[in-house]
């Protein structure tokens, strides 16, 4: 037992400290206009949406409404008018938000948010809505990060 206890300081010394957070792309921090793109739903997600009597655009509609309610970005009608394109996609138990630079078309960031499984229709509806809310919350946290100079947008 004393051998095991004697090796504990060595194990602690081998731990690598966590890396400093990498910077958030400046385009995300400085953007004022976004275009919201509906990348659709997977077949399995469609099956779930049909079970709860929703159409294929419900994840997009809820995300759009949540973004509009937040008010941080002006939502524009075409990608050409936007600083960023926010592409929302719904997989079986996962929302995927891909953030693209509208000028270069490069992916800047991807946020995923799980949707809790449920057996009852009302619980599915609640879980989908909560997943969208959490997705927007993650985007809020990302957009509020300090930039390289240490200032927040």
C-alpha positions as CSV (number, residue, x, y, z in Angstrom):
1,X,0.0,0.0,0.0
2,X,2.8,2.4,0.7
3,X,4.2,1.9,-2.8
4,X,0.8,2.9,-4.3
5,X,0.6,6.0,-2.1
6,X,4.2,7.0,-2.9
7,X,3.4,7.0,-6.6
8,X,0.5,9.4,-6.3
9,X,2.7,12.6,-6.5
10,X,4.2,11.2,-9.7
11,X,0.8,10.7,-11.3
12,X,-0.3,14.2,-10.4
13,X,2.9,15.6,-11.9
14,X,2.2,13.9,-15.2
15,X,-1.1,15.7,-15.7
16,X,-1.1,18.1,-18.5
17,X,-2.9,21.4,-17.7
18,X,-5.9,22.2,-19.8
19,X,-5.2,24.3,-22.9
20,X,-6.3,27.9,-23.0
21,X,-9.5,28.4,-24.9
22,X,-8.9,29.0,-28.6
23,X,-10.3,32.2,-30.0
24,X,-13.8,32.4,-31.5
25,X,-13.6,33.5,-35.2
26,X,-13.9,37.3,-35.4
27,X,-16.8,37.0,-37.9
28,X,-19.0,35.4,-35.3
29,X,-18.2,38.1,-32.8
30,X,-18.7,41.0,-35.1
31,X,-21.6,39.9,-37.3
32,X,-24.7,41.9,-37.2
33,X,-26.8,40.2,-40.0
34,X,-27.5,36.5,-40.4
35,X,-29.3,34.4,-42.9
36,X,-31.0,31.3,-41.4
37,X,-30.7,28.3,-43.7
38,X,-33.0,25.2,-43.3
39,X,-30.8,22.2,-44.0
40,X,-33.7,19.9,-43.3
41,X,-34.2,16.7,-41.3
42,X,-33.0,13.2,-41.6
43,X,-35.4,10.4,-42.4
44,X,-35.4,9.2,-38.8
45,X,-36.0,12.7,-37.5
46,X,-38.8,13.0,-39.9
47,X,-40.4,9.9,-38.5
48,X,-40.3,11.5,-35.0
49,X,-41.7,14.8,-36.3
50,X,-44.6,13.0,-38.0
51,X,-45.3,11.1,-34.8
52,X,-45.8,14.4,-33.0
53,X,-47.9,15.9,-35.8
54,X,-45.2,18.4,-36.8
55,X,-44.1,19.3,-40.3
56,X,-40.6,19.0,-41.6
57,X,-40.0,22.7,-41.1
58,X,-40.8,22.8,-37.4
59,X,-37.2,22.8,-36.2
60,X,-36.3,25.6,-38.6
61,X,-39.5,27.5,-37.6
62,X,-38.7,27.2,-33.9
63,X,-35.0,28.2,-34.4
64,X,-36.0,31.2,-36.5
65,X,-38.5,32.4,-33.9
66,X,-35.9,31.9,-31.1
67,X,-33.3,33.9,-33.0
68,X,-35.8,36.7,-33.8
69,X,-36.8,36.8,-30.1
70,X,-33.1,37.0,-29.0
71,X,-32.6,40.1,-31.2
72,X,-28.8,40.0,-31.3
73,X,-28.7,39.7,-35.1
74,X,-30.8,41.2,-37.9
75,X,-32.2,38.3,-39.8
76,X,-31.9,39.0,-43.6
77,X,-33.7,37.3,-46.5
78,X,-30.7,36.3,-48.6
79,X,-27.2,35.0,-47.8
80,X,-25.7,37.8,-49.9
81,X,-27.0,40.4,-47.4
82,X,-25.7,38.4,-44.4
83,X,-22.4,38.4,-42.5
84,X,-23.1,34.8,-41.4
85,X,-25.2,31.9,-42.6
86,X,-26.7,29.8,-39.7
87,X,-27.6,26.4,-41.1
88,X,-30.0,24.5,-38.9
89,X,-30.3,20.7,-39.4
90,X,-32.2,18.1,-37.4
91,X,-31.0,14.6,-37.0
92,X,-32.8,11.9,-35.0
93,X,-31.9,13.1,-31.5
94,X,-29.7,16.0,-32.3
95,X,-29.9,19.6,-33.6
96,X,-26.9,20.7,-35.6
97,X,-26.1,24.4,-36.2
98,X,-23.4,25.1,-38.7
99,X,-22.1,28.7,-38.8
100,X,-20.7,29.7,-42.2
101,X,-19.0,32.9,-43.3
102,X,-21.3,34.2,-46.0
103,X,-18.4,35.7,-48.0
104,X,-16.0,32.8,-48.1
105,X,-18.5,29.9,-47.4
106,X,-16.1,28.4,-44.9
107,X,-17.5,26.7,-41.8
108,X,-16.6,28.8,-38.8
109,X,-18.2,26.8,-36.1
110,X,-20.6,23.9,-35.4
111,X,-22.8,23.6,-32.4
112,X,-24.7,20.4,-31.6
113,X,-27.5,20.0,-29.1
114,X,-29.1,16.7,-28.2
115,X,-32.8,16.2,-27.9
116,X,-33.9,14.0,-25.1
117,X,-35.8,10.8,-26.0
118,X,-39.4,10.7,-25.0
119,X,-42.3,8.2,-25.2
120,X,-45.1,10.7,-25.0
121,X,-46.0,13.3,-27.7
122,X,-46.2,16.2,-25.3
123,X,-42.8,15.3,-23.8
124,X,-41.3,15.1,-27.4
125,X,-42.7,18.6,-28.1
126,X,-41.2,19.9,-24.9
127,X,-37.8,18.2,-25.5
128,X,-37.6,19.5,-29.1
129,X,-38.4,23.1,-27.9
130,X,-35.9,22.8,-25.1
131,X,-33.2,21.5,-27.5
132,X,-33.8,24.6,-29.8
133,X,-33.6,26.8,-26.7
134,X,-30.4,25.2,-25.6
135,X,-29.0,25.5,-29.2
136,X,-29.7,29.3,-29.2
137,X,-28.3,29.5,-25.6
138,X,-25.0,27.9,-26.9
139,X,-24.9,30.4,-29.7
140,X,-25.5,33.3,-27.2
141,X,-22.5,32.0,-25.2
142,X,-20.3,31.7,-28.2
143,X,-21.2,35.2,-29.5
144,X,-20.5,36.7,-26.1
145,X,-16.9,35.4,-26.0
146,X,-14.2,38.1,-25.8
147,X,-12.3,38.6,-29.0
148,X,-8.5,38.4,-29.3
149,X,-8.1,41.8,-27.7
150,X,-10.2,40.7,-24.7
151,X,-13.3,42.8,-25.5
152,X,-16.8,41.4,-25.8
153,X,-19.0,42.4,-28.8
